[in-house]
Amino acid sequence: MAALFGNATQRSGGKKNLVEFKAGKMYLQGKMCHADKRKGLVFIHQSDDSLMHFCWKDRTSGKVEEVTPGFDSILLPHQ
């Protein structure tokens, strides 16, 4: 994926998200899926160890939350 997006630090001289867009979030309660009313932002960033992380951030509070609670969502290249 690095070849597709390039190195974020090379492009801008600082850390930036490779991709980001406004997005909501859903949660499962029993057998029903419900919308989380908070405004959010989905983004992909590359950490210092070159892993790509898929993240969701509450745009109001600025708090980054795990997409899947208890698990870090890491993107791995498929060959």
N, C-alpha and C positions, 0 to 999 in steps of 0.2 A: 504494500500500500504506500510505502514511503515514495516509491517512484511515481505513483499517481499524483500525490499531493505535494511532494517535495518535502524538504525539511523546514519546519515552521520557523526555527531560529535563523535559518539562512534567508528566508523570504523577508522577514520583517526586522530582524535584529533583536527580537524579544519573543516571549511565549504567546502564541495565539492559538485559537481553536482552528483545526483543519477544516471543519464543517460545522455550521450551527444554523438552527432554524427554530422558530416559535412552535411549541407543541404542548398539548395537554397531556394528561396522564389518566389512566383508568385503574381501578382496583376491583378485586373480586371479593364479594361478600356473600358467603353461601354459594349459591349457584347463579347469582346475578352479578353482572358487570356494571359498575357505576362510575360516572365521571368525577374526577377530582376537580373542584371548581377553581383551583389555583392556576394562575398563568405560569407557563413554563417555557424552558428553552432546552432543546436537545442539542448536545454538541459532542464532537469527537476531538480528543486531544492526544498528543503523543508525549509520554512521560520521558524522563531522562534515561530510562532503561530501554527506550525505543518501542515500548508496547503502546498500542492504540487503545484508548479507553472510551467507552460509550457512556455518556453521563446525562442526567436530567437536573436542571436547576430551577428553583422557584424564583421567578423574576421579581417578585415583590420583596422577599426577604434576602435574596441572593444566596440562599443555602443550597449547596449541591447535595443531592440525595442519590442513594444507590438505586439503580433501575430495578434490580432484583434484590430485595433486602437480604443482607448477609453474604452477598456475593459481589465481587468486583467484575463488571462486564468488560472483558478484554476482547478485542477483535483480532482474530488470527487470519492470516492470508490463506486462501484455498488454492491448491494447485492441482 
